[in-house]
Amino acid sequence: MSTSSRDRLEQALARIADPSGEGARSCLTVYADTARKAADAADARKSAGKSHGPLDGVVITIKDLFDVAGEVTRAGSKVLAARGRPATSDAAVVTRLRAAGAVIAAKTNMTEFAFSGVGYNPHFGTPGNPADRARIPGGSSSGGAVAVADGIGAIAIGTDTGGSTRIPAALCGIVGFKPTAKRVPTTGAYPLSYTLDSIGPMANSVADCALADAVMAGETPQPVEPVGLDNVKIGLAQGLVLDRMDDIVAPAFAQAIGKLKTAKLSDVSLRGLDLMTRANERGGLAPPEAFAIHRDLLAADGDGVDPLVRGRIMRAAAGGKPARSGGGSAGGPSSGGRRCRRGAHRARPQ
C-alpha cells in the first residue's frame, strides 16, 4: 500500500468512479476536492514530522446520516433530502475525525432511517455484496461495509442500533464494532432510537476499528496487541442463536469455531436469550422511539418512504402488534423482509 495519503485517496476515488463497480451505489456523496486538500495536508504534516496521530491521512467514509456543515442530512431518504435544512455544523464525530487528520472521501449509502439489517434501499440503490454482487450487503450501514471491502477507504464510520455495523461487516467479510451507547457522542447523527443508537467503525482489522473508536470517543489511540488463546475461556451460547441454522451457515460456523480450538471452549445456556425474545415480541424499544421521531414526517410524506421501513415504524403506532419471526431488533436480519437478493436500483453520483 502506498505511504502517500493522496495516492490512497486517488485509488479510492477511482474505485468510486469505476462504472463496473459498486461505487455509485455505495457512495452517495463524494468529497473529491475537500478530500484531496485534506490528504495533501496530511502528507505535508508527515513530511514535516508534525503528524496528528495514527489516523492522520487515513482515508475513511462516513454514513449518510452524519451532519456535514452546509449539507442536508438524508439518512438514506429522498423525503429527508427534499424536506431537510442544511446542517449548520459537522456532527461531533466528524469534527473529531477531521481534527485527527482523517481524510473523508465520501458519504455512504444506508437503509432509510437506518431501520433494517438487510441493507436494501429503493431510492438510491442497494450496493452488491463483495462475495456475490447479486446478494444483499447487510445493513443498515450497507454502503460503508461494501466500500471498505472494495478498497474505498480503510475505515467506514457507521451506526449500530440493533446490528447495523456488525451485520453488514459480517456479511461483507470485514470487522464491525458497536461500542457502549454513551461512549461516542451522537450529536449531529440522525437518530433511530435515542436509547440504543451507537456510533461505531467498520474496517478490515480489529486494530483499525480500535483506532477509529478511540478517536471518536475522544481518547488517545493505543496499539492493539494480539492475545494468545491458550488462557482464554469462550462460552458458546446455545438455543436461540443457533436454532434453525441453514446448511450454508452451519458448516461455516463450525469451521470458525475450529480456529478457536486452542482456547477453552464450553457450551453455555443464557436465560437472557429467552427473556429477550419475550421482551421483543411487540417490537422492542426501537420502533416506538422511531415512531416518535418520524411521526410528523410519515403523516406528511409517508408515501415517499420505503414501505418496508414505514411498515416497521407504523406497527408501533398500531399498539405494537407482534413482529415477524426474528423481528424486534432495529437492525436484525429479518427487518425489512427477507430479501436475499438486492434490488436493481442504481444510485446516481452526486
Secondary structure, 3 states (H helix, E strand, C coil): CCCCHHHHHHHHHHHHHCCCCCHHHHEEEECHHHHHHHHHHHHHHHHCCCCCCCCCCCEEEEECCECCCCCCCCCCCHHHHHHCCCCCCCCHHHHHHHHCCCEEEEEECCCHHHCCCCCCCCCCECCCECCECCECCCCCCHHHHHHHHCCCCCEEEEEECCCCCHHHHHHHCCEECCCCCCCCCCCCECCCCCCCCEEEEEECCHHHHHHHHHHHCCCCCCCCCCCCCCCCEEEEECCHHHCCCCCCHHHHHHHHHHCCCCCEEEEECCHHHHHHHHHCCCCCCHHHHHHHHHHHHHHHHHHHCCHHHHHHHHHHHCCCCCCCCCCCCCCCCCCCCCCCECCCCECCCC
